[in-house]
Amino acid sequence: MNILSVTSEIYPLIKTGGLADVTGSLPKALEPFGAHTRTLLPGYPKVMKQLGETRQHASFHNLFGAEARLLSATVEGLFVYILDAPEFYDRPGGPYVNEAGKDHPDNWKRFAALARVGAEIAGGLLPDWKPDLVHTHDWQSALTSVYMHYGRARFVPSVLTVHNLAFQGQFSAELFDQLELPSEAFSVNCLEYYGDISYLKGGLQTANAISTVSPTYVRETLTPEFGMGLDGVLNERLNDLRGIVNGIDVEVWNPSSDPYLIQNYSTQYMRRRYFNRMRLIEEFGIDDDRGPIFAVVSRLTWQKGVDMLPDVVDDIVAQGGKLIVLGQGDSAIEDALRATALRHPGRVSVTIGYKESLAHLIHGGADSVLQPSRFEPCGLTQLYALRYGCVPIVSRTGGLSETIIDANEAAMSARVATGFQFHPIDADGLRLALMRVFEAYQKPKVWARLQHQAMKADFSWERSAGQYAELYQSVLQQAAAA
């Protein structure tokens, strides 16, 4: 199977979150199953600087009014196509927002261009390669299957993976005429969404199959509470909907060989982990004592529940704990967290931004990762934490509830517990979970067992990649029979 993956980010070239980790690690995991992936992504400045030798395959003289080239390169074993369109992508800021943190005003055009070229490749643009199936990810590339449906690639099947239903690519209906689609695409059965246009809805309506990143999240999206206004569409596509839990790249996230750690370790050599703890204390300027170190590595948004932290930080400090925060997001939450750090010097450290090396060090040195998300399609941070023996504390929702086994009495007796779940998802629920964590931490043998059980959990891509390969084969068989 030849697979074209269309995405707005991919690790190690460009990353803002878990989407990049998935699109960067899944292609390698699919290879043993006979699925060979090539990935199309935008030519952001950070991407272009890392490419090295490239080959040009096509040029576009009027791609929504812009000049563009289609290039290819191989980066760390990944075959990538790059849409080099300087007018759309060569600008300061991030993939989606400018330097002020505001959405690029022409995002509708920037990602329509990506989708249009993805559909062109599916339709035979390249004489030497054509995909059997197209795999799109989230709203930024969901429009690909819409262009395929109304173009030369209408018989090429596609799969859309929804990593987060909350982000839908919703734009004014006034822009529809500039998308170069037939008028019938602006209908309730395609792009029309409460009088606007939604790229994600268009993808949900036109993809042959839809996956989300955990079975629990599938069930949640079918409800008004978590469906984000698209639960009706998803219920109509129920027979085409699958939940496949994300895996992680166990080579990139491996405490026994991680280059970002001061000291590598494994379940057999857990004492070595102490040296990473000491480096973490030094890096973030927190007190050197025996209290547990809690950490947050996350987007700082309401969805992630991190606005609860200022309400519980006094409890953490009062019981001898420390808190490290690494992330960025809503300015009000950032300010509230900075204020807690000022209130508790040496006990709370807040770093606004993201750095891959620091994320690895935190997992390798902290005692526990906090993920109080109000909803979480899958989550990857808790999987990294498991791998590093950094015991997760998670809300009971979405993929968090599936991937972490709560340390209740039965699970502890059976030696299968890997972390702590809490519900209801509010500050009181989190506070009660923290009490349980402090109790367990004060019993070294119990805590060591939890760490060991966490590190034994297997969330490599092997099983999930096999499920994706099965989904691809099923879709291809259905398309051939149609």
N, C-alpha and C positions, 0 to 999 in steps of 0.2 A: 504494500500500500504506500503510495506517495501522498503525503499530507502537507497542505499549506496551512501554517498557523499564522493568523493575522492578529497582531497585538500592539498595544501602545507602549509597552515596556518589556524588557527581558534582561535578566541578570546573566552575565556581569556587565552588560553594556550600559543599562539605564534602569534605575530602580527607585520607586517611591513607596513600595509596599509589597505585600505577598504575591500580587499578580506577577511581578517580575520573577520571583523565585519559582513559581509554578511554570511559567512559560520557558524559563531557562533550564529547568531540570527535567520536565516531562519528555522533551524530545529524546534525550539520552536514554531514559527509562523505557521508551517505546521501541527502541531499536531491536532488542531481543525478540519482540513480538512481530517483527517484520513490517513495522510501520516506520517509514523514513520521512522525517519532518524537515521542511524548510520554513523559515520564519520571516515574515514581512513586518517591518517596523519603520517608524519615521526616522529621518536623518537629523535628530537633534545634534547640537554642537558636541555634546559629550560623547555621543555615539560616533560621530564622524572622526573624532580625534583618536579613537581606539581601533579603527578598522585595518590599518596597514594596507596591504595590497588588495585592490578591488578590481572588479570587471564590470563594465557597463553593458546592460542588456537592452535597454530601451530608453527613449527620450519622449517627453511630453511637452508640447509647445503651448498648450492651452488647457492645463489641468486646473479647472476653476479659475482661469485667468493667470495661472502661474507657469513658469518654466520648471521642469523637473526631469530628473533622471532616475532610472532604476539600476541600482548597483547590487553587486553581491560580494560577499567575503566570508571567510571562515574564522570564527573567533572561539577559541577554547573548545573546539570540537563541534560548535554550532554553525550550521550553514544558514546565513541570514541574507535576505534581500532588504535593501535599504532604499526607501523613497527619499531621495535627495532633492528636496524642494525648499531652497533657502528662504523664499518668501513666507513659507508657512512655519518652518521649524528653526531657522537660524536666528535665534533671539535670546535675550537673557531671561532668567526665570526658570521654571521647571517645565515638565511636559504639558501640564494643564493650566498652570497659573503663572502670572508675571512676578516681577521682583517684589511687588507689593502684596502678593498673596491672593490677587484677584484673578478670576478666570480670564484667559485670553479671549477677547471679544469675538475672535473669528474661529473659536474651537469647532463650531459647526462645519466650517469649511476645511479646517486642518484634518479632521478625522473623516470627513466625507471623501477627501482626496485619498486618504489611506485605504478606505473601503473600496473606492472606485478602482484603484490599481489592483487590489486584491482580487476583485471580480474579473478584471482584465486578465490576470494571470490564470485564474480558473478557466477562463474562456479560450485559452490558447495563445496568449500574447507571446509566450516564449517558445521558439521552435524546438528547443532541445529538452524541455521539461514541462509536464502538465500534471497537476494534482488529481488524484482520484477523489479526494475529499478535502473540504476546507473547514478548518477549526477556528472559530472566532471567540473572542474573549471580551465580555463586558460591552458597555455602550460604545466605547471608542472604535471598536471594529465590527459591531453588530450590523451596521448598515451594509457590510459586504454581501450578506446573503440577500438583501433587498436588491442591490444592483445585479446580483447573479440571477435572481428570479425574473427580472425584467430585461435580461440581456442574453449574451451568447452562452453564458454558463448556467442556464436555467436547469439543465439536466445533470449538473454536477452537485452531488449532495453536500450538505453542510451540517456542522454541529456547533451550537452556541453554548459556551460555558458562562454561567452567571456567577461571578465571584462576589458580587454585592449588589443586590437589587435596589439599594437606596440611590445608586447613581445611574441615571437613566438617559442622559443625553437629551434633555428636553429643551427645545428651541421654538422660537416664534414661527407660526404657520406662514408668516410673510416670507420666510426664507425658502419655502418649498420649491418655488419655481426655479430657484438657482441650483437645486440639487440635480437637475437634468434627469428627472424621472418622469414617467408618464403620469397623467393626472389621477389615474386609478390607484396609484400608490398612496395618495392622500385620502385614505378611507379608514373606517373603523377596523377593517381587516388587515391593515398594514401599519402605516406611520401615524395616523391621526390619533391624538391623545388629549382628550379634554380641550379640543380646539387648537392645540399646539401640535408639534411633531415630536416624536420620541424615537430616537435611534434604537434604543433597547427594545421597545415594543415592536418596531419593524423587524428586528432580528428574531424576536420570539415568535412572530407570525410567519416568518419565511424559512427559518432553519428547519431541516428535516428532523433534528433531535435537539433536545435541550438538556444540559446537565447543570447541576449546582454542586457545590463543593462539600456537601455532606447530606446523607439521607434525612437527618433531622431538619436541616434547612429546607429541603424539598417540602416536607410536611408543613413547616412554618409559613413558607411563601404562599401556600394555598389558602391562607387565612387573611381576613381583612387587617388584623393586627400587624402582620409581618409582610403582607403582600405588596405594600407600598403603592396601592392603586392598580397593580397588575395581577392581583390574585384571580380576577375573572379570566384573563387571558391564559394564565397558567393552568387553571382548572380545565379550560377547553383543550389544552395540550397535554393533559395528564398522562395519556398513553405514550407520549413521546418524551416524558420527563424522567431523568435519572439523577440519583445522588451518588457521587463518588468522592470519598474523602481524599483530600490532598495528601501527598507524601512530601518528604523532604529529601534533599540531596545529602546522603549520609557521608559523602566524601568532603563536601564543603563544611558540613556541620558534624565534626568528628573530634571529640575532646582528646583523643589519643594522638592526633596529628595536626590539630588546628594551629596554624602559624601565628594567630593573634593572641594565643595564651602564653603566659610566662612559663608555665609548666604544664606539659601534657599529662593526661591521666586516663584511667579506665576504672572499671568496677574492681579490678584486682589491685589498683594502686590509687585508691581514693585519697590517701593522705597527701598526695601531691597537689590535690585541689586547693589546699590551704595557701599555697604560694600565689595562686590567682586571686584569692580573697584579699591577701595583703596588697597586691598590686591594685586591686579595685579600690581599696581604702585610700591608697595613696593618690590614685587618679582622680577620685571624686571628693577628696578632702573630708572624709567622714571619720568619726572616732574609731580608734582601734580597741575594741573590746569584744566580749564574747557574745553579745546580743545578735540575733538574726538580722541579716541584711535582706530587705525586701526590695524588689526592683520592678520598674515598669519600662518596657520598651514598646512604644506604641504611638500611633497618631493620637494627638491630644484633642479628642472630640467627644461629644455627648454619646455617640454610638458606643465608644469604647469604655464609657462609664468612668473615665478618669476624673470627671468633675466631682465624684464622690470622695476622692483622696483627701482634699482639705478637711473633710468632715471626720476622717478616721485617723489622720496623721498624729493627732495628740495621743490617741490610744496606743499607736505603734510606739511612739517615743516613751510614753509613760511606762510601758512594759519592757523597755530596754532595747527596742528594735530600732532599725535605721531604714531609711528609704532613699533609693536612687531612682531618678526619673530621667529617661532619655527619649525625646520625641518632640514633635512640633504639631501645631494645629490651630485651634481657636484661640485668639489672643486673650479672651477673658479667662479661659482655663489656664493658659500659660502664666498670666499675671497672678492668678490665685495660687498656683503652685510655687511660683517664685516667692510669694509672700510667706508660704509655709517654710521655705528654706531659710528666709531671713529670720523667721521666728524660732527656728531650731537649728542654729549653726552647729556643724559637726554631726548632726543627726539626720538631716535631710539635705540632699543635693539634687538640683534640677538643672539639666543641660538641655537647652532648646536647640533642636536640630537632630540630625541623624548621621552616624558614622558607623560603617560596617564593623570596623575593628573593635569599637567600643561595645557594640551589641554582642559580639562574640565573647569579649572579656566579661561582660555582665553575666552572661549565662554560665561562664566558667568559674565565676567567683562568688556570685550572690547565692543566698540560701533558698530564696523563693521568688517566683515571678507572679505578679498580680495581673489578672485579666478580668476586670469586673464588667465586661461588655453587656450592654442592654440587648443587643442581638449580635450574633457572630456566625456568618455563613460556615466557616470552618475554623480559621485561625491557624497560624503557623508558629507563632511565638511559643505557645505551650508545647509544641512538638520539639522545637529546638531546646526548650528548657528540660524536657524529659531526657533528651539525649545527653545533656550535660549534668544531670543530677540536681537540677535547680527546681525544686518542688513547686508545681503550679498551683495557684489559687484561682479558680475560675467560677464565673456565674454559670448556672445551669441553663444553657441556651445553645441552640445550633450545634456546630461541630465541637464546641467546648464540652458539651455534655456527653458526646460520643467518644472523645479521645482521652478524657481524664476519668479514672476510676476513683470515686470518692473514698477517702480514708475512714470509712465508718467501721464499726467493730467487726462486722462480718468480713469485709474486704481485707482488713488488717489481719484477721485470724487466718484467712485463706492465702495471705501473702500475695495479693494481687493489686492492692491500692497503689495509686501513682500520684495522688494529689488531693486537693480539697475543692469540693463544689459548694456553692451556696445559692440559696433562694429563700425569700424574694430578692430580686435584684435591686437593692437599695443600700444605703449606708449602714443600716442596722443589720442587714443580712451579711454584708461584708465584715462588719465588726465582729459578729459571732463567728465567722469563719476564721478571722485572725486569732480569736481566743483559742480555737482548736489548734491552730498552727503553733502558737506559743506553747501550748500544753505538750504537743508532740516534740517540739524542738528541745524542751527541757529534759527529754528522755533520749540520750544519745543513741542507744541501741535502736529505739523505735525510728528515730530520724534517719539513721544510717540504712535501715531496712527500706524505708520509703524511697530514699535516693537510689538504692540498688534496684528496687522494683521499677522505678521510673526509667532508669537507664536500660533495662531489659526490654522495655516496650519497643515494638518494631513498627515504625512508621516510614520505612523506606518506600520508594515508589513502586516496588515490584508488583504488589497486589493491585494497587490502584491503576498502574499502567496497563496491567492485564485487563482490567475492567474497561478502560478507555479503548483498548484494542478490540475488545468484544463489541463495544458500542459502535466503533467504526465499521466493523465487519457486518453488523446487523443493519446499519444504515445503508451500506453499499448493496447488500443483498435485496433490501426493500426497494432501493432505487432501480436496481437491475430488473426487478420483477414488475415494476410499474409500467 
